[in-house]
Amino acid sequence: MTSKKPYGNEPEHVVVPPKSHGEKLDYTYIIGGILLWGLIGWGLDNLLDTGWILFAALPVGAVCGYFLARHHQRHGRLDGGKQQ
């Protein structure tokens, strides 16, 4: 005995995709950009014996991290990064 499905080949259950954690990913990119560019600025400050490059590099890192997060959201893989 088989029950008839109302719409042909559709499954009997509904698959709900997991909730995206995009907000956490955004913060990760921004903090990572700040850390990376802060480290670069600190190294240049020590190399060139200055005191202002670190403070100029921190906002650059935040902006780079923000734009990288936006790019990742727009062009991220739809299959969650799984390869076949």
C-alpha positions in Angstrom: 0.0 0.0 0.0 1.4 3.3 -1.0 0.1 6.7 -0.3 -0.4 9.1 -3.1 1.7 12.2 -3.0 -0.2 15.3 -3.9 2.5 16.8 -6.2 4.2 13.9 -7.9 8.0 13.5 -7.1 8.3 16.0 -4.2 9.6 14.7 -0.9 7.4 14.2 2.1 9.6 16.3 4.3 10.8 19.8 4.1 14.6 20.5 4.2 15.4 23.8 6.0 18.9 25.2 5.4 20.9 26.0 8.5 20.8 29.6 9.7 23.8 31.5 8.3 26.4 32.9 10.7 27.3 35.8 8.4 27.4 38.3 11.2 30.1 36.4 13.1 32.0 36.0 9.9 31.9 39.7 9.3 33.4 40.5 12.7 36.1 37.8 12.1 37.2 39.4 8.9 37.2 42.9 10.4 39.2 41.8 13.5 41.6 39.8 11.4 42.2 42.8 9.1 42.9 45.0 12.1 45.3 42.5 13.6 47.1 41.9 10.3 47.5 45.5 9.4 48.3 46.4 13.0 51.1 43.9 12.9 52.4 45.3 9.6 52.2 48.9 10.9 54.0 47.9 14.1 56.7 46.3 12.1 57.1 49.3 9.8 57.2 51.6 12.9 60.0 49.6 14.4 61.8 49.4 11.0 61.5 53.0 10.1 61.7 54.4 13.7 58.4 56.2 13.5 55.3 56.3 15.8 52.4 57.0 13.5 52.3 54.1 10.9 50.6 51.7 13.4 47.7 54.2 14.0 47.3 54.7 10.2 47.3 51.0 9.6 44.6 50.1 12.0 41.7 51.8 10.2 43.1 50.5 6.9 42.8 47.0 8.3 39.3 47.5 9.5 38.2 48.8 6.1 40.0 46.0 4.2 38.3 43.4 6.5 34.9 45.0 5.9 35.2 44.9 2.2 36.5 41.3 2.3 33.5 40.3 4.3 31.1 42.0 1.8 32.9 40.3 -1.1 32.6 36.9 0.7 28.9 37.4 1.3 28.3 38.4 -2.3 30.4 35.8 -4.0 30.5 32.9 -1.4 29.9 29.4 -2.5 26.3 28.3 -2.3 27.1 24.7 -1.4 28.9 25.6 1.8 32.4 25.0 0.3 31.9 21.3 -0.3 33.6 19.8 -3.3 32.3 16.9 -5.2 
